[in-house]
Amino acid sequence: MVSKVRPVTYFSLAYAMALGYSAEVARVIGRHSLAVEYLDPKAAVISAINAHCFDGTWYYDGPIDSLLEPPLEWRSQHCQIYAVLSGAIDGNEARDLMRKALDDKSVHES
């Protein structure tokens, strides 16, 4: 079994969320070029997470693209919540993900 080293997805999604909020503040105060400087890395982080840590159903707390079956403990409500808050997933897909994350008792909550 692969052991989790650290909560990389969780931290990366929180970072992407912070970049998004920082871009919004920059936009509101009229610093549009600074807003772009925040949005570019946000998009890159989200793209990497969606490519390596998302299986189309769940966000896992680590890269899963080389694993046959990701460890169940790598799924957490935290990753699903931050995926929505950061904009990594949105719309109906975000709604469905949150419903699953809150209803599925197999999702590790800590």
Phi and psi restraints in degrees (range 20) as a CNS / XPLOR table:
assign (resid 1 and name C) (resid 2 and name N)
       (resid 2 and name CA) (resid 2 and name C) 1.0 -81.7 20.0 2
assign (resid 2 and name N) (resid 2 and name CA)
       (resid 2 and name C) (resid 3 and name N) 1.0 132.1 20.0 2
assign (resid 2 and name C) (resid 3 and name N)
       (resid 3 and name CA) (resid 3 and name C) 1.0 -97.7 20.0 2
assign (resid 3 and name N) (resid 3 and name CA)
       (resid 3 and name C) (resid 4 and name N) 1.0 145.6 20.0 2
assign (resid 3 and name C) (resid 4 and name N)
       (resid 4 and name CA) (resid 4 and name C) 1.0 -78.7 20.0 2
assign (resid 4 and name N) (resid 4 and name CA)
       (resid 4 and name C) (resid 5 and name N) 1.0 128.3 20.0 2
assign (resid 4 and name C) (resid 5 and name N)
       (resid 5 and name CA) (resid 5 and name C) 1.0 -85.7 20.0 2
assign (resid 5 and name N) (resid 5 and name CA)
       (resid 5 and name C) (resid 6 and name N) 1.0 -44.7 20.0 2
assign (resid 5 and name C) (resid 6 and name N)
       (resid 6 and name CA) (resid 6 and name C) 1.0 -162.3 20.0 2
assign (resid 6 and name N) (resid 6 and name CA)
       (resid 6 and name C) (resid 7 and name N) 1.0 163.6 20.0 2
assign (resid 6 and name C) (resid 7 and name N)
       (resid 7 and name CA) (resid 7 and name C) 1.0 -80.3 20.0 2
assign (resid 7 and name N) (resid 7 and name CA)
       (resid 7 and name C) (resid 8 and name N) 1.0 68.8 20.0 2
assign (resid 7 and name C) (resid 8 and name N)
       (resid 8 and name CA) (resid 8 and name C) 1.0 -63.7 20.0 2
assign (resid 8 and name N) (resid 8 and name CA)
       (resid 8 and name C) (resid 9 and name N) 1.0 -41.3 20.0 2
assign (resid 8 and name C) (resid 9 and name N)
       (resid 9 and name CA) (resid 9 and name C) 1.0 -67.0 20.0 2
assign (resid 9 and name N) (resid 9 and name CA)
       (resid 9 and name C) (resid 10 and name N) 1.0 -45.5 20.0 2
assign (resid 9 and name C) (resid 10 and name N)
       (resid 10 and name CA) (resid 10 and name C) 1.0 -56.4 20.0 2
assign (resid 10 and name N) (resid 10 and name CA)
       (resid 10 and name C) (resid 11 and name N) 1.0 -50.7 20.0 2
assign (resid 10 and name C) (resid 11 and name N)
       (resid 11 and name CA) (resid 11 and name C) 1.0 -64.8 20.0 2
assign (resid 11 and name N) (resid 11 and name CA)
       (resid 11 and name C) (resid 12 and name N) 1.0 -39.6 20.0 2
assign (resid 11 and name C) (resid 12 and name N)
       (resid 12 and name CA) (resid 12 and name C) 1.0 -66.6 20.0 2
assign (resid 12 and name N) (resid 12 and name CA)
       (resid 12 and name C) (resid 13 and name N) 1.0 -40.0 20.0 2
assign (resid 12 and name C) (resid 13 and name N)
       (resid 13 and name CA) (resid 13 and name C) 1.0 -67.4 20.0 2
assign (resid 13 and name N) (resid 13 and name CA)
       (resid 13 and name C) (resid 14 and name N) 1.0 -38.5 20.0 2
assign (resid 13 and name C) (resid 14 and name N)
       (resid 14 and name CA) (resid 14 and name C) 1.0 -63.7 20.0 2
assign (resid 14 and name N) (resid 14 and name CA)
       (resid 14 and name C) (resid 15 and name N) 1.0 -39.8 20.0 2
assign (resid 14 and name C) (resid 15 and name N)
       (resid 15 and name CA) (resid 15 and name C) 1.0 -62.6 20.0 2
assign (resid 15 and name N) (resid 15 and name CA)
       (resid 15 and name C) (resid 16 and name N) 1.0 -45.5 20.0 2
assign (resid 15 and name C) (resid 16 and name N)
       (resid 16 and name CA) (resid 16 and name C) 1.0 -61.7 20.0 2
assign (resid 16 and name N) (resid 16 and name CA)
       (resid 16 and name C) (resid 17 and name N) 1.0 -40.3 20.0 2
assign (resid 16 and name C) (resid 17 and name N)
       (resid 17 and name CA) (resid 17 and name C) 1.0 -63.0 20.0 2
assign (resid 17 and name N) (resid 17 and name CA)
       (resid 17 and name C) (resid 18 and name N) 1.0 -44.7 20.0 2
assign (resid 17 and name C) (resid 18 and name N)
       (resid 18 and name CA) (resid 18 and name C) 1.0 -62.7 20.0 2
assign (resid 18 and name N) (resid 18 and name CA)
       (resid 18 and name C) (resid 19 and name N) 1.0 -39.4 20.0 2
assign (resid 18 and name C) (resid 19 and name N)
       (resid 19 and name CA) (resid 19 and name C) 1.0 -62.0 20.0 2
assign (resid 19 and name N) (resid 19 and name CA)
       (resid 19 and name C) (resid 20 and name N) 1.0 -39.7 20.0 2
assign (resid 19 and name C) (resid 20 and name N)
       (resid 20 and name CA) (resid 20 and name C) 1.0 -64.1 20.0 2
assign (resid 20 and name N) (resid 20 and name CA)
       (resid 20 and name C) (resid 21 and name N) 1.0 -44.7 20.0 2
assign (resid 20 and name C) (resid 21 and name N)
       (resid 21 and name CA) (resid 21 and name C) 1.0 -66.0 20.0 2
assign (resid 21 and name N) (resid 21 and name CA)
       (resid 21 and name C) (resid 22 and name N) 1.0 -38.3 20.0 2
assign (resid 21 and name C) (resid 22 and name N)
       (resid 22 and name CA) (resid 22 and name C) 1.0 -63.8 20.0 2
assign (resid 22 and name N) (resid 22 and name CA)
       (resid 22 and name C) (resid 23 and name N) 1.0 -39.6 20.0 2
assign (resid 22 and name C) (resid 23 and name N)
       (resid 23 and name CA) (resid 23 and name C) 1.0 -63.2 20.0 2
assign (resid 23 and name N) (resid 23 and name CA)
       (resid 23 and name C) (resid 24 and name N) 1.0 -40.0 20.0 2
assign (resid 23 and name C) (resid 24 and name N)
       (resid 24 and name CA) (resid 24 and name C) 1.0 -65.1 20.0 2
assign (resid 24 and name N) (resid 24 and name CA)
       (resid 24 and name C) (resid 25 and name N) 1.0 -42.3 20.0 2
assign (resid 24 and name C) (resid 25 and name N)
       (resid 25 and name CA) (resid 25 and name C) 1.0 -61.8 20.0 2
assign (resid 25 and name N) (resid 25 and name CA)
       (resid 25 and name C) (resid 26 and name N) 1.0 -45.3 20.0 2
assign (resid 25 and name C) (resid 26 and name N)
       (resid 26 and name CA) (resid 26 and name C) 1.0 -60.3 20.0 2
assign (resid 26 and name N) (resid 26 and name CA)
       (resid 26 and name C) (resid 27 and name N) 1.0 -40.6 20.0 2
assign (resid 26 and name C) (resid 27 and name N)
       (resid 27 and name CA) (resid 27 and name C) 1.0 -64.4 20.0 2
assign (resid 27 and name N) (resid 27 and name CA)
       (resid 27 and name C) (resid 28 and name N) 1.0 -44.2 20.0 2
assign (resid 27 and name C) (resid 28 and name N)
       (resid 28 and name CA) (resid 28 and name C) 1.0 -62.7 20.0 2
assign (resid 28 and name N) (resid 28 and name CA)
       (resid 28 and name C) (resid 29 and name N) 1.0 -35.8 20.0 2
assign (resid 28 and name C) (resid 29 and name N)
       (resid 29 and name CA) (resid 29 and name C) 1.0 -89.5 20.0 2
assign (resid 29 and name N) (resid 29 and name CA)
       (resid 29 and name C) (resid 30 and name N) 1.0 8.3 20.0 2
assign (resid 29 and name C) (resid 30 and name N)
       (resid 30 and name CA) (resid 30 and name C) 1.0 86.8 20.0 2
assign (resid 30 and name N) (resid 30 and name CA)
       (resid 30 and name C) (resid 31 and name N) 1.0 11.7 20.0 2
assign (resid 30 and name C) (resid 31 and name N)
       (resid 31 and name CA) (resid 31 and name C) 1.0 -98.4 20.0 2
assign (resid 31 and name N) (resid 31 and name CA)
       (resid 31 and name C) (resid 32 and name N) 1.0 68.4 20.0 2
assign (resid 31 and name C) (resid 32 and name N)
       (resid 32 and name CA) (resid 32 and name C) 1.0 -63.8 20.0 2
assign (resid 32 and name N) (resid 32 and name CA)
       (resid 32 and name C) (resid 33 and name N) 1.0 -37.7 20.0 2
assign (resid 32 and name C) (resid 33 and name N)
       (resid 33 and name CA) (resid 33 and name C) 1.0 -67.9 20.0 2
assign (resid 33 and name N) (resid 33 and name CA)
       (resid 33 and name C) (resid 34 and name N) 1.0 -33.5 20.0 2
assign (resid 33 and name C) (resid 34 and name N)
       (resid 34 and name CA) (resid 34 and name C) 1.0 -67.8 20.0 2
assign (resid 34 and name N) (resid 34 and name CA)
       (resid 34 and name C) (resid 35 and name N) 1.0 -37.8 20.0 2
assign (resid 34 and name C) (resid 35 and name N)
       (resid 35 and name CA) (resid 35 and name C) 1.0 -58.8 20.0 2
assign (resid 35 and name N) (resid 35 and name CA)
       (resid 35 and name C) (resid 36 and name N) 1.0 -42.2 20.0 2
assign (resid 35 and name C) (resid 36 and name N)
       (resid 36 and name CA) (resid 36 and name C) 1.0 -63.9 20.0 2
assign (resid 36 and name N) (resid 36 and name CA)
       (resid 36 and name C) (resid 37 and name N) 1.0 -37.2 20.0 2
assign (resid 36 and name C) (resid 37 and name N)
       (resid 37 and name CA) (resid 37 and name C) 1.0 -62.1 20.0 2
assign (resid 37 and name N) (resid 37 and name CA)
       (resid 37 and name C) (resid 38 and name N) 1.0 -28.0 20.0 2
assign (resid 37 and name C) (resid 38 and name N)
       (resid 38 and name CA) (resid 38 and name C) 1.0 -84.4 20.0 2
assign (resid 38 and name N) (resid 38 and name CA)
       (resid 38 and name C) (resid 39 and name N) 1.0 -36.0 20.0 2
assign (resid 38 and name C) (resid 39 and name N)
       (resid 39 and name CA) (resid 39 and name C) 1.0 -73.7 20.0 2
assign (resid 39 and name N) (resid 39 and name CA)
       (resid 39 and name C) (resid 40 and name N) 1.0 -32.0 20.0 2
assign (resid 39 and name C) (resid 40 and name N)
       (resid 40 and name CA) (resid 40 and name C) 1.0 -62.4 20.0 2
assign (resid 40 and name N) (resid 40 and name CA)
       (resid 40 and name C) (resid 41 and name N) 1.0 -50.9 20.0 2
assign (resid 40 and name C) (resid 41 and name N)
       (resid 41 and name CA) (resid 41 and name C) 1.0 -67.9 20.0 2
assign (resid 41 and name N) (resid 41 and name CA)
       (resid 41 and name C) (resid 42 and name N) 1.0 -30.4 20.0 2
assign (resid 41 and name C) (resid 42 and name N)
       (resid 42 and name CA) (resid 42 and name C) 1.0 -59.8 20.0 2
assign (resid 42 and name N) (resid 42 and name CA)
       (resid 42 and name C) (resid 43 and name N) 1.0 -47.2 20.0 2
assign (resid 42 and name C) (resid 43 and name N)
       (resid 43 and name CA) (resid 43 and name C) 1.0 -62.3 20.0 2
assign (resid 43 and name N) (resid 43 and name CA)
       (resid 43 and name C) (resid 44 and name N) 1.0 -39.0 20.0 2
assign (resid 43 and name C) (resid 44 and name N)
       (resid 44 and name CA) (resid 44 and name C) 1.0 -66.3 20.0 2
assign (resid 44 and name N) (resid 44 and name CA)
       (resid 44 and name C) (resid 45 and name N) 1.0 -42.4 20.0 2
assign (resid 44 and name C) (resid 45 and name N)
       (resid 45 and name CA) (resid 45 and name C) 1.0 -63.5 20.0 2
assign (resid 45 and name N) (resid 45 and name CA)
       (resid 45 and name C) (resid 46 and name N) 1.0 -47.3 20.0 2
assign (resid 45 and name C) (resid 46 and name N)
       (resid 46 and name CA) (resid 46 and name C) 1.0 -63.7 20.0 2
assign (resid 46 and name N) (resid 46 and name CA)
       (resid 46 and name C) (resid 47 and name N) 1.0 -40.2 20.0 2
assign (resid 46 and name C) (resid 47 and name N)
       (resid 47 and name CA) (resid 47 and name C) 1.0 -61.2 20.0 2
assign (resid 47 and name N) (resid 47 and name CA)
       (resid 47 and name C) (resid 48 and name N) 1.0 -43.7 20.0 2
assign (resid 47 and name C) (resid 48 and name N)
       (resid 48 and name CA) (resid 48 and name C) 1.0 -65.4 20.0 2
assign (resid 48 and name N) (resid 48 and name CA)
       (resid 48 and name C) (resid 49 and name N) 1.0 -42.1 20.0 2
assign (resid 48 and name C) (resid 49 and name N)
       (resid 49 and name CA) (resid 49 and name C) 1.0 -63.9 20.0 2
assign (resid 49 and name N) (resid 49 and name CA)
       (resid 49 and name C) (resid 50 and name N) 1.0 -46.1 20.0 2
assign (resid 49 and name C) (resid 50 and name N)
       (resid 50 and name CA) (resid 50 and name C) 1.0 -63.7 20.0 2
assign (resid 50 and name N) (resid 50 and name CA)
       (resid 50 and name C) (resid 51 and name N) 1.0 -32.0 20.0 2
assign (resid 50 and name C) (resid 51 and name N)
       (resid 51 and name CA) (resid 51 and name C) 1.0 -77.8 20.0 2
assign (resid 51 and name N) (resid 51 and name CA)
       (resid 51 and name C) (resid 52 and name N) 1.0 -34.0 20.0 2
assign (resid 51 and name C) (resid 52 and name N)
       (resid 52 and name CA) (resid 52 and name C) 1.0 -115.4 20.0 2
assign (resid 52 and name N) (resid 52 and name CA)
       (resid 52 and name C) (resid 53 and name N) 1.0 -18.3 20.0 2
assign (resid 52 and name C) (resid 53 and name N)
       (resid 53 and name CA) (resid 53 and name C) 1.0 -122.1 20.0 2
assign (resid 53 and name N) (resid 53 and name CA)
       (resid 53 and name C) (resid 54 and name N) 1.0 3.7 20.0 2
assign (resid 53 and name C) (resid 54 and name N)
       (resid 54 and name CA) (resid 54 and name C) 1.0 -123.0 20.0 2
assign (resid 54 and name N) (resid 54 and name CA)
       (resid 54 and name C) (resid 55 and name N) 1.0 128.6 20.0 2
assign (resid 54 and name C) (resid 55 and name N)
       (resid 55 and name CA) (resid 55 and name C) 1.0 -101.2 20.0 2
assign (resid 55 and name N) (resid 55 and name CA)
       (resid 55 and name C) (resid 56 and name N) 1.0 11.4 20.0 2
assign (resid 55 and name C) (resid 56 and name N)
       (resid 56 and name CA) (resid 56 and name C) 1.0 94.0 20.0 2
assign (resid 56 and name N) (resid 56 and name CA)
       (resid 56 and name C) (resid 57 and name N) 1.0 -12.4 20.0 2
assign (resid 56 and name C) (resid 57 and name N)
       (resid 57 and name CA) (resid 57 and name C) 1.0 -123.9 20.0 2
assign (resid 57 and name N) (resid 57 and name CA)
       (resid 57 and name C) (resid 58 and name N) 1.0 -47.1 20.0 2
assign (resid 57 and name C) (resid 58 and name N)
       (resid 58 and name CA) (resid 58 and name C) 1.0 -129.7 20.0 2
assign (resid 58 and name N) (resid 58 and name CA)
       (resid 58 and name C) (resid 59 and name N) 1.0 151.3 20.0 2
assign (resid 58 and name C) (resid 59 and name N)
       (resid 59 and name CA) (resid 59 and name C) 1.0 -92.7 20.0 2
assign (resid 59 and name N) (resid 59 and name CA)
       (resid 59 and name C) (resid 60 and name N) 1.0 128.7 20.0 2
assign (resid 59 and name C) (resid 60 and name N)
       (resid 60 and name CA) (resid 60 and name C) 1.0 -107.3 20.0 2
assign (resid 60 and name N) (resid 60 and name CA)
       (resid 60 and name C) (resid 61 and name N) 1.0 150.8 20.0 2
assign (resid 60 and name C) (resid 61 and name N)
       (resid 61 and name CA) (resid 61 and name C) 1.0 -86.9 20.0 2
assign (resid 61 and name N) (resid 61 and name CA)
       (resid 61 and name C) (resid 62 and name N) 1.0 63.1 20.0 2
assign (resid 61 and name C) (resid 62 and name N)
       (resid 62 and name CA) (resid 62 and name C) 1.0 154.5 20.0 2
assign (resid 62 and name N) (resid 62 and name CA)
       (resid 62 and name C) (resid 63 and name N) 1.0 163.3 20.0 2
assign (resid 62 and name C) (resid 63 and name N)
       (resid 63 and name CA) (resid 63 and name C) 1.0 -67.5 20.0 2
assign (resid 63 and name N) (resid 63 and name CA)
       (resid 63 and name C) (resid 64 and name N) 1.0 132.1 20.0 2
assign (resid 63 and name C) (resid 64 and name N)
       (resid 64 and name CA) (resid 64 and name C) 1.0 -116.2 20.0 2
assign (resid 64 and name N) (resid 64 and name CA)
       (resid 64 and name C) (resid 65 and name N) 1.0 -2.6 20.0 2
assign (resid 64 and name C) (resid 65 and name N)
       (resid 65 and name CA) (resid 65 and name C) 1.0 -65.2 20.0 2
assign (resid 65 and name N) (resid 65 and name CA)
       (resid 65 and name C) (resid 66 and name N) 1.0 -18.1 20.0 2
assign (resid 65 and name C) (resid 66 and name N)
       (resid 66 and name CA) (resid 66 and name C) 1.0 -104.1 20.0 2
assign (resid 66 and name N) (resid 66 and name CA)
       (resid 66 and name C) (resid 67 and name N) 1.0 6.0 20.0 2
assign (resid 66 and name C) (resid 67 and name N)
       (resid 67 and name CA) (resid 67 and name C) 1.0 -103.1 20.0 2
assign (resid 67 and name N) (resid 67 and name CA)
       (resid 67 and name C) (resid 68 and name N) 1.0 140.1 20.0 2
assign (resid 67 and name C) (resid 68 and name N)
       (resid 68 and name CA) (resid 68 and name C) 1.0 -67.7 20.0 2
assign (resid 68 and name N) (resid 68 and name CA)
       (resid 68 and name C) (resid 69 and name N) 1.0 -44.0 20.0 2
assign (resid 68 and name C) (resid 69 and name N)
       (resid 69 and name CA) (resid 69 and name C) 1.0 -142.4 20.0 2
assign (resid 69 and name N) (resid 69 and name CA)
       (resid 69 and name C) (resid 70 and name N) 1.0 116.4 20.0 2
assign (resid 69 and name C) (resid 70 and name N)
       (resid 70 and name CA) (resid 70 and name C) 1.0 -63.5 20.0 2
assign (resid 70 and name N) (resid 70 and name CA)
       (resid 70 and name C) (resid 71 and name N) 1.0 144.1 20.0 2
assign (resid 70 and name C) (resid 71 and name N)
       (resid 71 and name CA) (resid 71 and name C) 1.0 -60.4 20.0 2
assign (resid 71 and name N) (resid 71 and name CA)
       (resid 71 and name C) (resid 72 and name N) 1.0 136.4 20.0 2
assign (resid 71 and name C) (resid 72 and name N)
       (resid 72 and name CA) (resid 72 and name C) 1.0 -58.3 20.0 2
assign (resid 72 and name N) (resid 72 and name CA)
       (resid 72 and name C) (resid 73 and name N) 1.0 -36.3 20.0 2
assign (resid 72 and name C) (resid 73 and name N)
       (resid 73 and name CA) (resid 73 and name C) 1.0 -70.0 20.0 2
assign (resid 73 and name N) (resid 73 and name CA)
       (resid 73 and name C) (resid 74 and name N) 1.0 -8.2 20.0 2
assign (resid 73 and name C) (resid 74 and name N)
       (resid 74 and name CA) (resid 74 and name C) 1.0 -80.0 20.0 2
assign (resid 74 and name N) (resid 74 and name CA)
       (resid 74 and name C) (resid 75 and name N) 1.0 -9.6 20.0 2
assign (resid 74 and name C) (resid 75 and name N)
       (resid 75 and name CA) (resid 75 and name C) 1.0 -91.1 20.0 2
assign (resid 75 and name N) (resid 75 and name CA)
       (resid 75 and name C) (resid 76 and name N) 1.0 131.8 20.0 2
assign (resid 75 and name C) (resid 76 and name N)
       (resid 76 and name CA) (resid 76 and name C) 1.0 -145.0 20.0 2
assign (resid 76 and name N) (resid 76 and name CA)
       (resid 76 and name C) (resid 77 and name N) 1.0 156.1 20.0 2
assign (resid 76 and name C) (resid 77 and name N)
       (resid 77 and name CA) (resid 77 and name C) 1.0 -62.1 20.0 2
assign (resid 77 and name N) (resid 77 and name CA)
       (resid 77 and name C) (resid 78 and name N) 1.0 -33.8 20.0 2
assign (resid 77 and name C) (resid 78 and name N)
       (resid 78 and name CA) (resid 78 and name C) 1.0 -58.8 20.0 2
assign (resid 78 and name N) (resid 78 and name CA)
       (resid 78 and name C) (resid 79 and name N) 1.0 -47.4 20.0 2
assign (resid 78 and name C) (resid 79 and name N)
       (resid 79 and name CA) (resid 79 and name C) 1.0 -62.6 20.0 2
assign (resid 79 and name N) (resid 79 and name CA)
       (resid 79 and name C) (resid 80 and name N) 1.0 -39.6 20.0 2
assign (resid 79 and name C) (resid 80 and name N)
       (resid 80 and name CA) (resid 80 and name C) 1.0 -66.8 20.0 2
assign (resid 80 and name N) (resid 80 and name CA)
       (resid 80 and name C) (resid 81 and name N) 1.0 -43.1 20.0 2
assign (resid 80 and name C) (resid 81 and name N)
       (resid 81 and name CA) (resid 81 and name C) 1.0 -62.9 20.0 2
assign (resid 81 and name N) (resid 81 and name CA)
       (resid 81 and name C) (resid 82 and name N) 1.0 -47.4 20.0 2
assign (resid 81 and name C) (resid 82 and name N)
       (resid 82 and name CA) (resid 82 and name C) 1.0 -70.1 20.0 2
assign (resid 82 and name N) (resid 82 and name CA)
       (resid 82 and name C) (resid 83 and name N) 1.0 -26.4 20.0 2
assign (resid 82 and name C) (resid 83 and name N)
       (resid 83 and name CA) (resid 83 and name C) 1.0 -62.1 20.0 2
assign (resid 83 and name N) (resid 83 and name CA)
       (resid 83 and name C) (resid 84 and name N) 1.0 -41.1 20.0 2
assign (resid 83 and name C) (resid 84 and name N)
       (resid 84 and name CA) (resid 84 and name C) 1.0 -70.8 20.0 2
assign (resid 84 and name N) (resid 84 and name CA)
       (resid 84 and name C) (resid 85 and name N) 1.0 -48.9 20.0 2
assign (resid 84 and name C) (resid 85 and name N)
       (resid 85 and name CA) (resid 85 and name C) 1.0 -63.3 20.0 2
assign (resid 85 and name N) (resid 85 and name CA)
       (resid 85 and name C) (resid 86 and name N) 1.0 -31.7 20.0 2
assign (resid 85 and name C) (resid 86 and name N)
       (resid 86 and name CA) (resid 86 and name C) 1.0 -83.3 20.0 2
assign (resid 86 and name N) (resid 86 and name CA)
       (resid 86 and name C) (resid 87 and name N) 1.0 -14.2 20.0 2
assign (resid 86 and name C) (resid 87 and name N)
       (resid 87 and name CA) (resid 87 and name C) 1.0 89.1 20.0 2
assign (resid 87 and name N) (resid 87 and name CA)
       (resid 87 and name C) (resid 88 and name N) 1.0 10.8 20.0 2
assign (resid 87 and name C) (resid 88 and name N)
       (resid 88 and name CA) (resid 88 and name C) 1.0 -64.9 20.0 2
assign (resid 88 and name N) (resid 88 and name CA)
       (resid 88 and name C) (resid 89 and name N) 1.0 -27.3 20.0 2
assign (resid 88 and name C) (resid 89 and name N)
       (resid 89 and name CA) (resid 89 and name C) 1.0 -141.1 20.0 2
assign (resid 89 and name N) (resid 89 and name CA)
       (resid 89 and name C) (resid 90 and name N) 1.0 144.5 20.0 2
assign (resid 89 and name C) (resid 90 and name N)
       (resid 90 and name CA) (resid 90 and name C) 1.0 -147.4 20.0 2
assign (resid 90 and name N) (resid 90 and name CA)
       (resid 90 and name C) (resid 91 and name N) 1.0 -178.3 20.0 2
assign (resid 90 and name C) (resid 91 and name N)
       (resid 91 and name CA) (resid 91 and name C) 1.0 62.7 20.0 2
assign (resid 91 and name N) (resid 91 and name CA)
       (resid 91 and name C) (resid 92 and name N) 1.0 -144.9 20.0 2
assign (resid 91 and name C) (resid 92 and name N)
       (resid 92 and name CA) (resid 92 and name C) 1.0 -62.1 20.0 2
assign (resid 92 and name N) (resid 92 and name CA)
       (resid 92 and name C) (resid 93 and name N) 1.0 -33.6 20.0 2
assign (resid 92 and name C) (resid 93 and name N)
       (resid 93 and name CA) (resid 93 and name C) 1.0 -63.7 20.0 2
assign (resid 93 and name N) (resid 93 and name CA)
       (resid 93 and name C) (resid 94 and name N) 1.0 -39.8 20.0 2
assign (resid 93 and name C) (resid 94 and name N)
       (resid 94 and name CA) (resid 94 and name C) 1.0 -66.0 20.0 2
assign (resid 94 and name N) (resid 94 and name CA)
       (resid 94 and name C) (resid 95 and name N) 1.0 -43.3 20.0 2
assign (resid 94 and name C) (resid 95 and name N)
       (resid 95 and name CA) (resid 95 and name C) 1.0 -59.7 20.0 2
assign (resid 95 and name N) (resid 95 and name CA)
       (resid 95 and name C) (resid 96 and name N) 1.0 -47.2 20.0 2
assign (resid 95 and name C) (resid 96 and name N)
       (resid 96 and name CA) (resid 96 and name C) 1.0 -64.2 20.0 2
assign (resid 96 and name N) (resid 96 and name CA)
       (resid 96 and name C) (resid 97 and name N) 1.0 -40.4 20.0 2
assign (resid 96 and name C) (resid 97 and name N)
       (resid 97 and name CA) (resid 97 and name C) 1.0 -61.3 20.0 2
assign (resid 97 and name N) (resid 97 and name CA)
       (resid 97 and name C) (resid 98 and name N) 1.0 -44.5 20.0 2
assign (resid 97 and name C) (resid 98 and name N)
       (resid 98 and name CA) (resid 98 and name C) 1.0 -65.1 20.0 2
assign (resid 98 and name N) (resid 98 and name CA)
       (resid 98 and name C) (resid 99 and name N) 1.0 -40.4 20.0 2
assign (resid 98 and name C) (resid 99 and name N)
       (resid 99 and name CA) (resid 99 and name C) 1.0 -60.6 20.0 2
assign (resid 99 and name N) (resid 99 and name CA)
       (resid 99 and name C) (resid 100 and name N) 1.0 -45.9 20.0 2
assign (resid 99 and name C) (resid 100 and name N)
       (resid 100 and name CA) (resid 100 and name C) 1.0 -61.9 20.0 2
assign (resid 100 and name N) (resid 100 and name CA)
       (resid 100 and name C) (resid 101 and name N) 1.0 -45.6 20.0 2
assign (resid 100 and name C) (resid 101 and name N)
       (resid 101 and name CA) (resid 101 and name C) 1.0 -63.1 20.0 2
assign (resid 101 and name N) (resid 101 and name CA)
       (resid 101 and name C) (resid 102 and name N) 1.0 -35.4 20.0 2
assign (resid 101 and name C) (resid 102 and name N)
       (resid 102 and name CA) (resid 102 and name C) 1.0 -83.0 20.0 2
assign (resid 102 and name N) (resid 102 and name CA)
       (resid 102 and name C) (resid 103 and name N) 1.0 -28.1 20.0 2
assign (resid 102 and name C) (resid 103 and name N)
       (resid 103 and name CA) (resid 103 and name C) 1.0 -91.7 20.0 2
assign (resid 103 and name N) (resid 103 and name CA)
       (resid 103 and name C) (resid 104 and name N) 1.0 -29.9 20.0 2
assign (resid 103 and name C) (resid 104 and name N)
       (resid 104 and name CA) (resid 104 and name C) 1.0 -79.5 20.0 2
assign (resid 104 and name N) (resid 104 and name CA)
       (resid 104 and name C) (resid 105 and name N) 1.0 112.4 20.0 2
assign (resid 104 and name C) (resid 105 and name N)
       (resid 105 and name CA) (resid 105 and name C) 1.0 -71.9 20.0 2
assign (resid 105 and name N) (resid 105 and name CA)
       (resid 105 and name C) (resid 106 and name N) 1.0 -12.7 20.0 2
assign (resid 105 and name C) (resid 106 and name N)
       (resid 106 and name CA) (resid 106 and name C) 1.0 -80.1 20.0 2
assign (resid 106 and name N) (resid 106 and name CA)
       (resid 106 and name C) (resid 107 and name N) 1.0 -10.6 20.0 2
assign (resid 106 and name C) (resid 107 and name N)
       (resid 107 and name CA) (resid 107 and name C) 1.0 -74.9 20.0 2
assign (resid 107 and name N) (resid 107 and name CA)
       (resid 107 and name C) (resid 108 and name N) 1.0 125.1 20.0 2
assign (resid 107 and name C) (resid 108 and name N)
       (resid 108 and name CA) (resid 108 and name C) 1.0 -68.4 20.0 2
assign (resid 108 and name N) (resid 108 and name CA)
       (resid 108 and name C) (resid 109 and name N) 1.0 123.9 20.0 2
assign (resid 108 and name C) (resid 109 and name N)
       (resid 109 and name CA) (resid 109 and name C) 1.0 -93.1 20.0 2
assign (resid 109 and name N) (resid 109 and name CA)
       (resid 109 and name C) (resid 110 and name N) 1.0 -8.7 20.0 2
